[in-house]
Amino acid sequence: MQARADSTGAHSIDGVFRALADPTRRHVLERLSRSPASVTELAKPFDMALPSFLEHLKILEGYGLVRSGKTGRVRTYQLVPKRLRQAEDWLMRQRTIWTTRLDQLDSYLIELKEKNT
């Protein structure tokens, strides 16, 4: 089934959240936030077979969070921050909505307390 866009365009960030759901992929993104790195360097901290690790990189690249280039035999990955910003923007909108709602609730509860005293 294909995701449908809602009024916020949320379908465009679904893949970002899917990719971020995995701790290995989050660690890779954190590492790439410092500088580009080779597959060997990215895979080094993980106790998994290289084909399994490459699947994580494939997912990150498929969702546009990283891009790769090859020089000779070395494939290097780098972060694509634009996709992360889409998720960050969505989260900020949610935070604004909930902050407003909680402020309204707080005002309402203070008003109720003042009426009852």
C-alpha positions in Angstrom: 0.0 0.0 0.0 1.3 3.5 -0.8 1.3 6.2 1.8 -1.1 9.1 1.1 -0.1 12.6 1.7 -2.0 14.5 4.4 -2.3 18.3 4.6 1.2 18.5 6.3 3.0 16.4 3.7 3.8 13.9 6.4 4.3 11.1 3.9 7.5 12.7 2.8 9.1 12.1 6.2 7.8 8.6 6.9 11.0 7.0 5.5 13.1 9.3 7.7 11.3 8.1 10.8 11.6 4.4 9.6 15.3 4.8 9.2 15.7 6.6 12.5 13.8 3.8 14.3 16.9 1.6 14.1 19.8 2.2 16.6 22.5 1.1 14.1 21.3 3.6 11.5 21.1 6.4 14.1 24.6 5.7 15.1 25.8 5.8 11.5 24.0 9.2 11.1 25.7 10.5 14.2 29.0 9.4 12.9 28.5 10.9 9.5 27.4 14.2 11.2 31.1 14.7 12.0 32.5 13.9 8.5 32.2 11.6 5.6 33.4 8.0 6.1 34.2 4.8 4.3 32.0 1.7 4.6 34.9 0.0 6.5 35.1 2.9 9.0 31.3 3.0 9.5 31.0 -0.8 10.0 33.9 -1.1 12.4 32.0 -0.4 15.7 29.4 -3.0 14.9 29.5 -6.7 15.5 27.7 -7.8 12.3 28.4 -9.3 9.0 29.3 -6.7 6.3 26.3 -7.6 4.1 23.9 -6.9 7.0 25.6 -3.6 7.7 25.4 -2.7 4.0 21.6 -3.2 4.2 21.5 -0.4 6.8 23.4 1.9 4.5 21.1 0.9 1.6 18.1 1.9 3.7 19.7 5.2 4.7 20.6 6.0 1.1 17.2 4.9 -0.1 15.4 7.3 2.2 17.8 10.1 1.2 19.6 10.5 4.5 23.0 9.7 3.1 24.7 9.6 -0.3 27.7 7.7 -1.4 30.4 8.0 -3.9 33.1 5.7 -5.0 36.8 6.5 -5.5 38.7 3.5 -6.7 37.6 0.6 -4.4 36.6 2.8 -1.6 32.9 3.8 -1.2 32.4 6.8 1.1 29.2 8.0 2.6 28.1 11.4 3.7 25.1 12.9 5.5 22.3 14.6 3.7 21.0 17.0 6.4 18.0 18.3 4.3 16.1 15.1 5.0 16.7 15.3 8.7 15.5 18.9 8.7 12.2 17.7 7.3 11.7 15.5 10.4 13.0 18.2 12.7 10.5 20.7 11.2 7.6 18.2 11.7 8.7 17.6 15.3 8.9 21.3 16.0 5.3 21.8 14.7 4.1 19.1 17.0 6.0 20.7 19.9 4.4 24.0 19.2 0.9 22.5 19.0 1.4 20.6 22.3 3.0 23.5 24.1 0.0 25.7 23.1 -2.5 23.0 24.3 -0.7 22.6 27.6 -0.6 26.3 28.2 -4.3 26.5 27.5 -4.9 23.6 30.0 -2.8 25.4 32.6 -4.7 28.6 32.2 -8.0 26.7 32.4 -6.9 24.9 35.6 -5.8 28.1 37.2 -9.1 29.7 36.3 -11.0 26.7 37.9 -8.9 26.9 41.0 -9.5 30.6 41.4 -13.3 30.1 41.0 -13.3 27.4 43.7 -11.4 29.4 46.3 
